[in-house]
Each structure stands twice: as C-alpha cells, then as structure tokens.
Amino acid sequence: MFAGLIISASLSGQNMRLLGEGIPFVTGIDTPEIGSHAKCIKERKLALIAKGRLEELLAEKGLRIVLSGAVDKTLSHRPLVNIYRTNGEKIGKKLLTEGFARTWSPKRPN
C-alpha cells in the first residue's frame, strides 16, 4: 500500500524529502501515495490525512532544516533533509510515532 522512499515537503517553494530517522538510501520513512500513484482509494485518503498533518507541522515557527548532503534519485534531485521542531524533535520521527508514516528499508517490499 505504501510506496516511495521518503515523504516530500516544501518550504519557501523548495521541494525536499524528509529522512525521518534514516540514512540516505539505507533507511527512511515511507508514506501513503497521493493521486495516480496510490494503489487504492484507501491509500489516497490516508495520504491526504498524512499530508494535512505534515502541513500542520511545517506551519510551526522556528523550524530548522538540516541538509544531509544527498539528493533523491528523481529527475528533480530534491535534497534529502531532516527538519527539526523547536523542541529538537525531527518532523519525520513525529510522523512515524503518530502513525502517518512507517519505516522504509530497501530490503522490505512496499
């Protein structure tokens, strides 16, 4: 049901991908797909809920973005990042603990 390496985020018009607690291309977070990439209606609904929660988190003041130095393997080469809340918590980890994402690994099928 879930596909993709890591969730996309956009701040100030810059598209990025969240790592969560992951290491680029080794581990990361996996979220439901939106639109035509979704395998079913349930996945689309879950994706919209997860996107809404991400938007809430990204609206917080004082976020800190830390670049990993890596970019994703898509044509747009989005930077792989961790975004920290003012309390030091990673937004990707928050999505994991709240059930909006799951741990991604290349060894585990989507």
Backbone bond lengths (Angstrom), bond angles and torsions (degrees), N, CA, C in turn:
res aa  C-N    CA-C-N  psi(-1)  N-CA   C-N-CA  omega(-1)  CA-C   N-CA-C  phi
1 M - - - 1.440 - - 1.525 110.79 -
2 F 1.300 119.00 -38.61 1.449 122.22 -178.63 1.529 109.10 -94.12
3 A 1.307 116.24 143.52 1.457 120.02 177.92 1.515 109.27 -145.32
4 G 1.279 116.58 154.77 1.452 121.51 178.13 1.509 111.30 106.07
5 L 1.294 115.45 153.03 1.458 121.14 -177.85 1.512 111.84 -73.89
6 I 1.298 117.40 -54.18 1.445 121.64 -174.23 1.520 109.98 -150.61
7 I 1.283 116.05 157.54 1.455 121.00 -176.18 1.526 110.97 -71.01
8 S 1.310 117.38 146.05 1.457 121.40 176.81 1.517 109.99 -88.79
9 A 1.295 115.66 146.17 1.452 122.40 175.43 1.519 107.91 -136.57
10 S 1.302 116.15 154.90 1.456 119.98 176.67 1.514 108.62 -136.35
11 L 1.310 116.34 122.83 1.458 122.67 174.84 1.509 107.50 -125.77
12 S 1.322 116.13 129.71 1.469 121.55 178.97 1.525 111.67 52.65
13 G 1.325 117.56 36.63 1.452 121.83 177.01 1.515 115.38 81.01
14 Q 1.324 118.83 -4.54 1.469 122.35 179.95 1.531 108.74 -94.04
15 N 1.321 117.40 118.11 1.459 120.52 175.78 1.515 110.20 -77.98
16 M 1.335 115.49 135.33 1.458 122.47 -179.51 1.519 108.23 -138.88
17 R 1.324 116.48 168.45 1.462 120.90 174.87 1.513 108.59 -125.19
18 L 1.330 114.95 132.21 1.462 121.25 -178.30 1.519 111.57 -80.22
19 L 1.308 115.44 138.15 1.465 121.48 177.09 1.524 112.81 -90.79
20 G 1.303 118.60 -23.62 1.462 119.74 -172.91 1.511 108.38 69.95
21 E 1.314 117.56 -123.41 1.457 121.60 177.08 1.525 109.93 -102.13
22 G 1.311 116.19 11.35 1.450 120.96 -168.97 1.507 117.55 -83.19
23 I 1.308 113.27 173.86 1.455 125.18 174.84 1.530 105.08 -114.00
24 P 1.351 118.36 130.00 1.464 119.43 -175.98 1.532 113.39 -47.71
25 F 1.330 115.14 126.58 1.466 125.60 175.63 1.536 113.89 67.16
26 V 1.330 117.58 7.00 1.466 121.90 177.21 1.520 109.91 -114.52
27 T 1.317 117.24 -52.41 1.463 122.74 174.88 1.519 108.12 -143.38
28 G 1.304 116.12 160.03 1.454 121.09 179.66 1.508 110.32 -172.75
29 I 1.333 116.29 -153.65 1.450 120.60 175.26 1.517 108.90 -120.03
30 D 1.309 114.63 152.81 1.455 123.40 -175.26 1.518 107.12 -127.43
31 T 1.313 117.23 130.91 1.459 121.60 -178.60 1.525 110.65 -126.91
32 P 1.339 116.67 161.95 1.468 119.12 177.65 1.529 110.94 -63.36
33 E 1.309 116.12 149.93 1.469 122.48 -179.66 1.524 110.77 -87.27
34 I 1.329 114.94 148.22 1.468 122.40 178.47 1.528 108.77 -105.05
35 G 1.320 115.56 153.00 1.464 121.22 172.56 1.516 113.67 66.43
36 S 1.332 115.45 -140.54 1.463 120.91 -173.73 1.528 112.87 -68.69
37 H 1.328 118.00 -15.52 1.458 121.11 178.83 1.536 111.70 -78.43
38 A 1.332 116.95 -17.78 1.465 121.00 179.98 1.520 110.29 -70.52
39 K 1.311 115.75 145.22 1.470 120.96 -179.41 1.532 112.24 -85.00
40 C 1.356 116.47 -18.37 1.466 119.65 -179.16 1.529 109.48 -161.21
41 I 1.319 116.00 171.86 1.463 121.48 -179.70 1.527 110.88 -63.25
42 K 1.320 117.08 -39.31 1.466 120.15 179.56 1.528 111.02 -59.34
43 E 1.338 116.61 -42.25 1.457 119.19 178.98 1.520 110.80 -63.70
44 R 1.339 118.06 -41.04 1.466 121.30 178.20 1.520 111.17 -60.11
45 K 1.333 116.04 -42.59 1.469 120.36 179.47 1.525 110.63 -64.17
46 L 1.324 116.78 -44.74 1.464 120.56 178.19 1.536 110.93 -62.27
47 A 1.320 115.93 -37.87 1.466 120.71 179.69 1.528 111.04 -63.90
48 L 1.315 117.04 -41.90 1.463 120.44 179.77 1.526 111.16 -65.77
49 I 1.323 116.55 -36.94 1.465 120.23 177.22 1.529 109.95 -66.57
50 A 1.335 116.96 -45.40 1.466 121.24 179.11 1.527 110.51 -62.80
51 K 1.327 117.14 -41.12 1.463 121.14 179.07 1.526 110.64 -62.59
52 G 1.324 116.35 -41.35 1.461 120.68 177.83 1.520 111.61 -61.00
53 R 1.334 116.55 -42.57 1.466 119.82 178.80 1.527 110.69 -66.03
54 L 1.325 117.50 -40.91 1.456 120.70 177.49 1.532 110.25 -61.14
55 E 1.316 117.21 -43.58 1.465 120.50 178.82 1.526 111.25 -60.56
56 E 1.349 117.35 -39.40 1.470 121.02 176.33 1.527 110.33 -60.05
57 L 1.322 115.94 -46.71 1.461 120.68 -178.72 1.530 111.35 -65.05
58 L 1.339 117.23 -40.24 1.463 121.07 -178.96 1.526 112.46 -71.50
59 A 1.332 117.49 -16.56 1.467 121.26 178.80 1.530 112.06 -80.56
60 E 1.328 117.49 -10.84 1.461 120.74 179.98 1.524 110.62 -64.19
61 K 1.306 115.91 148.44 1.471 121.77 177.06 1.526 109.48 -81.27
62 G 1.318 116.64 150.67 1.451 121.88 172.58 1.519 116.06 79.80
63 L 1.329 118.74 19.73 1.463 121.02 178.54 1.526 109.82 -67.70
64 R 1.326 115.36 147.29 1.470 121.22 178.87 1.524 108.15 -121.82
65 I 1.327 116.43 125.35 1.462 122.00 -179.38 1.522 108.82 -101.23
66 V 1.338 115.87 128.79 1.458 121.07 177.82 1.528 108.15 -119.24
67 L 1.325 115.69 116.57 1.466 121.57 179.01 1.523 109.70 -75.63
68 S 1.328 116.59 139.67 1.469 120.85 177.92 1.523 111.46 -83.56
69 G 1.321 116.51 -17.62 1.460 120.84 -174.76 1.519 112.23 92.96
70 A 1.336 117.07 -6.41 1.469 122.08 179.10 1.528 109.36 -108.67
71 V 1.327 115.69 159.74 1.464 122.06 174.64 1.521 108.26 -125.14
72 D 1.348 115.30 156.95 1.463 117.69 179.97 1.525 110.69 -71.66
73 K 1.323 115.92 172.65 1.463 121.33 -174.63 1.522 113.31 -94.22
74 T 1.335 116.95 16.40 1.460 120.36 176.57 1.523 109.58 -85.33
75 L 1.326 116.69 172.22 1.462 121.11 178.83 1.522 112.33 -64.18
76 S 1.342 117.25 -27.10 1.467 119.45 -178.20 1.529 113.14 -82.91
77 H 1.336 117.87 -11.51 1.471 122.75 177.13 1.529 112.22 49.62
78 R 1.339 115.77 54.13 1.462 119.81 179.25 1.520 110.71 -66.47
79 P 1.331 117.55 139.04 1.464 119.63 177.82 1.532 110.83 -66.35
80 L 1.328 116.28 141.35 1.459 122.31 175.53 1.523 106.60 -89.98
81 V 1.337 115.89 123.36 1.459 120.22 -170.88 1.529 111.88 -134.86
82 N 1.304 114.90 162.93 1.450 122.50 163.03 1.513 106.06 -115.65
83 I 1.319 116.46 138.20 1.458 121.64 177.22 1.523 106.56 -116.61
84 Y 1.332 115.43 126.41 1.456 122.10 -176.12 1.521 110.65 -106.20
85 R 1.326 115.12 138.94 1.458 122.00 172.93 1.527 108.45 -78.86
86 T 1.313 117.44 170.86 1.461 120.41 -178.62 1.528 112.13 -63.85
87 N 1.343 118.13 -24.27 1.464 121.13 178.09 1.537 112.19 -85.06
88 G 1.332 117.54 5.17 1.458 122.50 178.48 1.519 114.81 89.50
89 E 1.322 117.70 -5.73 1.468 121.48 -178.93 1.532 110.48 -75.48
90 K 1.331 115.83 138.33 1.464 120.98 175.98 1.527 108.84 -77.10
91 I 1.328 116.43 135.25 1.466 120.52 179.31 1.528 110.24 -62.48
92 G 1.328 117.32 -38.97 1.468 119.83 177.89 1.518 111.84 -60.52
93 K 1.326 117.59 -41.26 1.467 121.14 178.30 1.523 110.45 -65.59
94 K 1.326 116.63 -38.37 1.471 121.01 177.76 1.525 109.97 -60.72
95 L 1.329 117.61 -42.85 1.468 120.54 178.08 1.528 110.92 -62.83
96 L 1.327 116.88 -37.55 1.471 121.20 176.98 1.526 111.24 -63.95
97 T 1.323 116.65 -50.03 1.466 120.24 -175.79 1.521 111.94 -67.46
98 E 1.322 117.59 -28.64 1.458 120.92 179.39 1.528 112.73 -86.91
99 G 1.338 117.28 -3.67 1.458 120.34 176.95 1.518 115.41 86.66
100 F 1.327 118.36 12.21 1.467 121.41 179.14 1.526 112.11 -88.49
101 A 1.312 117.39 -7.43 1.462 123.26 179.27 1.522 107.99 -148.89
102 R 1.317 115.37 167.41 1.463 120.72 173.69 1.527 108.01 -133.50
103 T 1.306 116.10 164.23 1.453 120.73 179.71 1.527 109.78 -68.22
104 W 1.315 115.46 135.36 1.463 122.02 178.72 1.521 108.83 -105.71
105 S 1.313 115.52 142.04 1.466 122.61 174.36 1.518 107.38 -146.61
106 P 1.335 118.32 140.15 1.467 119.34 179.66 1.529 112.09 -66.32
107 K 1.325 117.52 -17.24 1.471 121.23 -178.99 1.518 112.51 -84.36
108 R 1.350 116.82 -14.84 1.452 120.31 -179.18 1.520 109.22 -104.13
109 P 1.319 118.53 127.72 1.459 120.17 179.70 1.530 110.72 -65.91
110 N 1.329 115.69 150.35 1.468 120.63 177.80 1.513 110.43 -67.12
